[in-house]
Amino acid sequence: MNYKKTLACLAVAVSFTGCTTIADLAGADSATLNLQATQSYNAMLKDAQSKQVLDTKSATYQKVNRVFLKMKPFADQMNQTGQAFDWKVAVIKSKEINAYVAPGGKVVFYTGIVETLKLTDDEVAAIMGHEMVHALEEHSKNKIGATALTNLAVGIGAQYVGNAAGGYGATLLDLGSQFGVGLPYSRNLESRADKGGLVMMAKAGYNPEAAISLWTKMNANDNRGNDALSKFMSTHPSNNDRIAAMKKMMPEAQQYYKNASPAVVRR
């Protein structure tokens, strides 16, 4: 097999199809991903209930659910996936400072992120919008496609370079796939979710400036994310980089906030 010719064909395929279509070809189409995510989410709920860590009553739950319900209509308005989302939110009793979303709109918050950082409704909205945009832009699907392409390139490269560089070829390419493709791609998705989340929270009547105060709190809680090596290796932008990027986005987000219906802004 001609290595350079194969990679050239691969590059053309990417330019025409993109990572989302590659994911479709790998069997990770939107409908299938959303169904699998729903099944996993339901299993997680069942497990959380059995362990008595599913929060459905506390003030933290009420805050997260209140923000979720207010932002859900705006998330639906932004949905261009071709699949209707059955949005759900779960709050898990845990000291872990984290939140995430599964395909199809299954949002999970840990109580630790709200309680440890003493988040306001607006700051919760900054996280909620970020996670909702991850789902709406199908970033899980994009990452599946990117991973499929990376694995294909690594496999082809290992065959070619392995012959040219002895046993070190595959190892070098694995390292390249980790730092050259996977992590910068993830950081780009995080930045896109930050921007889209700012717009969504503003449309829903939450002050986008809260996103800055949120990440300032995150910075104070864990400043290691700004270490040069950590920043290079992380799948997320550093906290300082994130704050700087959000400040640049703020004028646009503030315009949406100013144009939000008074009935929406009033809480």
C-alpha positions in Angstrom: 0.0 0.0 0.0 1.3 3.5 -0.9 1.5 5.3 2.4 1.4 8.9 1.1 -1.3 8.1 -1.4 -3.4 6.5 1.3 -3.1 9.5 3.7 -3.9 11.9 0.8 -7.1 10.0 0.2 -7.8 10.0 3.9 -7.4 13.8 3.9 -9.7 14.2 1.0 -12.3 12.1 2.7 -12.1 14.2 5.8 -12.5 17.4 3.9 -15.6 16.2 2.2 -17.3 14.3 5.0 -16.0 15.6 8.3 -15.7 13.7 11.5 -19.5 13.5 12.1 -20.0 11.5 8.9 -17.1 9.3 9.7 -18.8 8.5 13.0 -22.0 7.6 11.0 -19.9 5.2 8.9 -18.5 3.7 12.1 -22.1 2.9 13.3 -22.4 5.9 15.6 -25.3 7.7 13.9 -27.2 10.3 15.9 -30.3 8.1 16.6 -28.2 5.2 17.7 -26.0 7.3 20.0 -29.0 9.0 21.6 -30.7 5.7 22.2 -27.5 4.1 23.7 -27.0 7.2 25.9 -30.6 7.0 27.1 -30.1 3.4 28.1 -26.9 4.2 29.9 -28.5 7.2 31.6 -31.4 5.1 32.8 -29.0 2.5 34.1 -27.0 5.2 35.9 -30.2 6.5 37.5 -31.2 3.0 38.7 -27.7 2.5 40.2 -27.8 5.9 41.9 -31.1 5.2 43.4 -30.0 1.9 44.7 -27.0 3.6 46.3 -29.2 6.4 47.6 -27.1 9.1 45.9 -29.7 10.4 43.5 -30.7 13.8 44.8 -34.3 14.8 44.0 -35.2 17.1 46.9 -32.3 19.2 48.3 -31.8 23.0 47.7 -29.0 22.1 45.3 -31.3 19.8 43.2 -33.9 22.5 43.2 -31.4 25.1 41.9 -30.1 22.9 39.2 -33.5 21.8 38.1 -34.8 25.3 38.1 -32.1 26.5 35.8 -32.5 23.3 33.6 -36.2 23.9 33.1 -35.7 27.6 32.2 -32.9 26.8 29.7 -34.5 23.8 28.1 -36.8 25.7 25.6 -33.8 27.7 24.4 -31.8 24.5 23.9 -34.7 23.1 21.8 -34.6 26.2 19.7 -30.9 25.7 19.0 -31.3 22.0 18.1 -30.3 21.4 14.5 -29.4 17.7 14.8 -32.5 16.4 13.1 -33.3 14.4 16.3 -35.7 15.6 19.0 -34.0 15.6 22.4 -35.6 14.1 25.4 -33.8 16.5 27.9 -33.3 15.1 31.4 -31.2 16.3 34.3 -29.9 14.2 37.2 -28.2 15.5 40.4 -25.9 13.1 42.1 -24.8 13.4 45.7 -21.0 13.6 45.4 -18.1 15.9 46.5 -16.8 15.6 43.0 -16.6 19.0 41.2 -18.0 17.9 37.8 -20.9 17.9 35.4 -21.4 16.2 32.0 -23.9 15.5 29.3 -24.6 12.4 27.3 -25.9 12.4 23.7 -29.5 13.3 23.3 -29.6 15.7 26.2 -29.0 13.8 29.4 -27.3 16.2 31.8 -25.7 15.1 35.1 -24.5 17.5 37.9 -22.6 16.4 41.0 -23.7 18.3 44.1 -20.0 19.0 44.8 -19.7 21.5 41.9 -22.6 23.5 43.2 -21.9 23.3 46.9 -18.1 23.6 47.0 -18.1 26.6 44.6 -21.2 28.1 46.1 -22.7 28.6 42.7 -25.4 31.1 41.9 -28.2 30.3 39.5 -26.4 32.3 36.8 -23.2 30.3 37.4 -25.1 27.0 37.2 -26.6 28.3 33.9 -23.1 28.8 32.6 -22.3 25.1 33.2 -25.8 24.1 32.0 -25.4 26.0 28.7 -21.9 24.6 28.2 -23.1 21.0 28.6 -26.3 21.5 26.5 -24.2 22.9 23.6 -21.9 19.8 23.8 -25.0 17.7 23.2 -26.6 20.0 20.6 -23.4 20.1 18.5 -23.0 16.3 19.0 -19.4 16.6 20.2 -19.4 13.0 21.4 -20.2 12.0 17.9 -17.5 14.3 16.5 -14.9 12.8 18.9 -15.9 9.3 17.9 -15.3 10.3 14.3 -12.0 11.9 15.1 -10.9 8.9 17.1 -11.8 6.6 14.2 -9.7 8.7 11.8 -6.8 8.9 14.3 -6.9 5.1 14.7 -6.9 4.6 11.0 -4.0 7.0 10.4 -2.1 5.4 13.2 -2.7 2.0 11.8 -1.5 3.0 8.3 1.4 4.9 9.7 2.5 2.1 12.0 2.7 -0.2 9.0 4.8 2.3 7.0 7.0 3.8 9.7 7.4 0.6 11.5 9.3 -0.8 8.5 11.4 2.4 8.2 12.2 2.9 11.9 12.3 -0.5 13.4 10.1 -1.2 16.5 9.8 2.5 17.4 7.4 3.5 14.6 4.1 2.5 16.2 5.1 4.0 19.6 6.0 7.4 18.1 2.7 7.5 16.1 0.7 6.6 19.2 2.3 9.5 21.0 1.6 11.7 18.0 -2.0 10.7 17.9 -2.4 11.5 21.6 -0.8 15.0 21.5 -1.2 15.9 17.9 -4.8 15.0 17.2 -6.8 14.0 20.2 -6.3 16.6 22.8 -6.3 19.8 20.7 -9.5 18.5 19.1 -11.1 18.1 22.5 -9.9 21.6 23.5 -11.6 23.0 20.4 -14.9 21.3 21.3 -14.6 22.8 24.8 -14.1 26.3 23.4 -17.1 25.9 21.1 -19.3 24.7 24.1 -18.1 27.8 26.1 -19.2 30.2 23.3 -22.5 28.5 22.6 -23.2 28.2 26.3 -22.7 31.9 26.8 -25.2 32.7 24.0 -27.8 30.2 25.4 -27.6 31.3 29.0 -27.9 35.0 27.9 -31.0 34.2 25.7 -32.5 32.5 28.8 -32.1 35.6 30.8 -29.0 34.6 32.8 -26.1 37.2 33.0 -23.2 35.8 30.9 -20.8 37.6 33.2 -21.4 34.7 35.6 -19.4 32.5 33.3 -16.3 34.6 34.2 -17.1 34.4 38.0 -17.6 30.6 37.6 -14.2 30.0 36.1 -12.6 32.4 38.5 -13.9 30.2 41.3 -12.7 27.1 39.4 -9.3 28.8 39.2 -9.2 29.5 42.9 -10.2 25.9 43.6 -7.6 24.3 41.4 -4.9 26.5 39.9 -2.9 23.5 38.5 -4.8 23.8 35.2 -2.6 26.8 34.3 0.7 24.9 34.6 2.4 24.8 31.2 2.6 21.0 30.9 -0.9 20.5 32.3 -2.3 23.0 29.8 -0.6 21.1 26.9 -1.9 17.8 28.1 -5.3 18.7 29.2 -8.4 18.0 27.1 -9.8 21.4 28.3 -8.4 24.9 27.8 -6.6 26.2 30.8 -8.7 28.2 33.2 -6.9 31.4 32.4 -7.2 30.8 28.6 -10.9 30.0 29.1 -11.5 33.3 31.0 -9.6 35.3 28.4 -11.6 33.8 25.5 -14.9 34.4 27.3 -14.1 38.0 27.9 -13.7 38.4 24.1 -17.1 36.7 23.6 -18.8 38.8 26.2 -20.0 41.8 24.1 -22.0 39.5 21.8 -23.4 37.5 24.8 -24.3 40.7 26.6 -26.3 41.8 23.6 -28.4 38.6 23.8 -28.9 39.2 27.5 -30.0 42.8 27.0 -32.5 41.6 24.3 -33.9 38.8 26.4 -37.6 39.2 27.3 -38.2 40.9 30.7 -40.4 38.0 31.6 -37.4 35.6 30.9 -34.9 37.7 32.9 -37.2 38.0 35.9 -36.8 35.0 38.2 
